[in-house]
C-alpha cells in the first residue's frame, strides 16, 4: 500500500490486508495485526488460508480462486479466523481485486469488520462439564465429581450441544477445539479464561 495512501493504510482502525495471486499475505496494517493477534513479520508471506478456522478452507477456496483469476471483482461474506493465541473470531470480509495496467488481477485487498468472538460464552459449570467430557469422563463420573445428579449432567450436556452446535456428546470436544475454546497445545485440555463480564451465569 505504497504512495500517498500509505499513511491512511497504517493509521486506519479497520483491519486491512493485501493478498497476492498465489494467496500469500504481502501487506497488512496494524489494525489487522491486532485483529488476528499476529505480528507483521509473522504475517508477511504467510498463506492466507492458514488464518482460516477448520472447515472454512473448502468453502472459501473457490471464491478466492475466482478472485485471483479475475473472474470475480468483489466478494463479501462472513468468515471464521484463527488468531495467533488459538482463539477463533468471526468477521465480515470485503475482498476487492486490484488490477494491473494490462487488466490482469494483481492482488486482493481484504477489509474486516463486525469482528466478534466465534466461541459462545459458557458458564463456569458448563466449562467444567465440557473439560471433563473432553478428558473422557463418563456422565456418572461427572456427576460424582461435581456433586450433581445424572439428570443435571444430562441437562448441561444438552445445553452445551446447543451452544456449540454439536450433533452428539462425542462431538463436543471437536466443536470446542474448532471454536477455539481450548488453549492450543495443552493437555489435559485447558479452556481460555472467560472474557471480562462474560460467562458469569449458572445455566
C-alpha positions in Angstrom: 0.0 0.0 0.0 2.7 2.4 -1.1 2.4 6.1 -2.1 0.1 8.8 -0.8 -2.3 6.3 0.7 0.3 4.6 2.9 -0.4 6.8 5.9 -4.2 6.1 5.8 -3.4 2.3 5.5 -1.2 2.4 8.5 -3.5 4.5 10.7 -6.8 3.0 9.7 -8.7 1.4 12.6 -10.2 -1.1 10.1 -8.2 -4.3 9.6 -6.8 -4.4 6.0 -4.6 -6.9 4.3 -3.4 -7.4 0.7 -3.0 -10.9 -0.7 -1.1 -11.8 -3.9 -2.3 -14.0 -6.7 -0.9 -17.2 -5.1 -2.7 -16.4 -1.8 0.1 -15.1 0.3 -0.2 -12.1 2.5 2.0 -9.2 1.3 0.8 -6.3 3.3 -1.2 -5.8 6.5 -1.9 -2.8 8.7 -1.6 -2.6 12.5 -5.3 -3.0 12.9 -5.2 -6.3 11.1 -2.2 -7.4 13.3 -4.3 -6.7 16.4 -7.4 -8.4 15.0 -5.6 -11.7 14.3 -3.0 -11.4 17.2 0.0 -11.8 14.9 2.9 -9.5 14.1 3.7 -8.1 10.7 6.7 -10.4 10.5 4.5 -13.5 11.2 2.0 -12.4 8.5 4.4 -11.4 5.7 4.4 -14.1 3.1 2.0 -16.4 5.1 -0.5 -18.3 3.0 -3.8 -16.6 3.9 -5.5 -20.0 4.2 -3.5 -20.6 7.3 -5.6 -17.9 9.1 -8.9 -19.8 8.3 -10.6 -21.8 11.0 -11.2 -25.5 10.4 -14.0 -26.1 7.9 -13.6 -22.7 6.2 -10.9 -23.5 3.5 -13.1 -25.8 1.3 -15.9 -23.2 1.5 -13.8 -20.2 0.6 -11.3 -21.6 -1.8 -13.5 -21.5 -5.0 -14.2 -17.8 -4.5 -10.6 -16.9 -3.9 -9.6 -18.7 -7.0 -12.2 -16.7 -9.0 -10.8 -13.5 -7.5 -7.2 -14.4 -8.4 -8.2 -15.3 -11.9 -10.1 -12.0 -12.4 -13.5 -13.8 -12.8 -14.8 -12.0 -9.7 -14.0 -8.4 -8.7 -15.7 -8.2 -5.3 -16.5 -10.8 -2.7 -18.3 -10.3 0.6 -19.0 -13.0 3.2 -18.8 -14.0 6.9 -15.7 -16.0 7.9 -14.0 -17.6 10.9 -10.3 -16.8 11.5 -7.9 -18.3 14.0 -5.9 -15.8 16.0 -2.3 -16.2 17.0 -3.4 -17.3 20.5 -5.6 -20.0 19.1 -9.0 -18.3 19.7 -11.4 -18.0 16.8 -13.1 -14.8 15.7 -15.9 -14.3 13.3 -15.7 -11.3 10.9 -17.4 -10.0 7.8 -14.9 -9.6 5.0 -15.0 -7.5 1.9 -12.4 -8.6 -0.7 -11.7 -6.5 -3.8 -9.4 -7.1 -6.7 -6.8 -4.5 -7.8 -5.9 -4.9 -11.4 -2.6 -4.3 -13.2 -2.4 -1.9 -16.1 -2.7 -4.8 -18.5 -6.0 -5.8 -16.9 -4.8 -8.9 -15.2 -5.5 -9.3 -11.4 -2.7 -8.1 -9.3 -3.8 -8.6 -5.7 -6.8 -8.9 -3.5 -7.3 -6.3 -0.8 -9.4 -7.5 2.1 -11.1 -5.5 4.8 -12.5 -7.0 8.0 -15.4 -5.5 10.0 -18.0 -6.6 12.6 -15.4 -8.7 14.3 -16.6 -10.8 17.3 -15.7 -13.9 19.1 -16.9 -17.1 17.3 -16.9 -19.0 20.6 -20.1 -18.9 22.7 -19.8 -17.8 26.3 -20.0 -20.7 28.8 -20.9 -20.5 32.5 -18.2 -21.8 34.9 -20.2 -25.0 35.4 -20.6 -25.6 31.7 -16.9 -25.0 31.2 -16.1 -27.6 33.9 -18.5 -30.2 32.4 -17.0 -29.6 28.9 -13.5 -30.0 30.2 -14.4 -33.3 31.9 -16.1 -34.6 28.8 -13.0 -33.8 26.8 -10.9 -35.6 29.2 -13.0 -38.7 28.7 -15.1 -38.7 31.9 -18.5 -40.5 31.8 -21.7 -38.9 32.8 -21.6 -40.8 36.1 -18.1 -39.7 36.8 -19.0 -36.0 36.1 -22.0 -36.3 38.4 -19.8 -37.6 41.2 -17.0 -35.0 40.6 -19.4 -32.1 40.6 -21.9 -33.4 43.2 -24.7 -33.3 40.6 -27.5 -35.7 39.7 -27.3 -37.6 36.5 -30.3 -35.6 35.2 -28.4 -32.4 35.9 -25.4 -33.6 33.9 -27.7 -34.6 31.1 -29.3 -31.2 31.1 -25.9 -29.4 30.9 -24.7 -31.6 28.1 -27.8 -30.8 26.1 -27.2 -27.1 26.7 -23.6 -27.5 25.6 -24.5 -29.3 22.5 -26.9 -26.5 21.6 -24.4 -23.7 22.3 -21.5 -25.4 20.4 -23.6 -26.8 17.6 -22.5 -30.4 18.3 -24.6 -33.2 17.0 -23.7 -35.6 19.8 -21.9 -35.8 23.2 -18.9 -37.3 21.4 -18.7 -34.3 19.0 -18.5 -31.7 21.9 -14.7 -31.9 22.2 -14.2 -31.4 18.5 -16.5 -28.5 18.3 -14.8 -26.9 21.3 -11.4 -27.1 19.6 -12.8 -25.8 16.3 -14.3 -22.8 18.0 -11.0 -22.0 19.8 -12.4 -22.6 23.3 -9.2 -24.5 24.4 -5.7 -23.2 24.7 -3.8 -25.0 21.8 -1.1 -27.5 22.6 -2.1 -28.2 26.2 -3.1 -31.5 27.8 -5.3 -32.0 29.6 -7.4 -29.5 27.6 -7.5 -26.1 29.2 -10.1 -23.6 28.4 -9.2 -20.0 27.6 -10.1 -17.7 30.6 -13.5 -16.1 30.2 -13.7 -12.6 28.8 -14.4 -9.9 31.4 -18.1 -9.8 32.2 -18.9 -12.9 30.2 -19.9 -16.4 31.4 -21.0 -15.4 34.9 -24.3 -17.2 34.7 -25.1 -20.6 36.1 -27.1 -22.1 33.2 
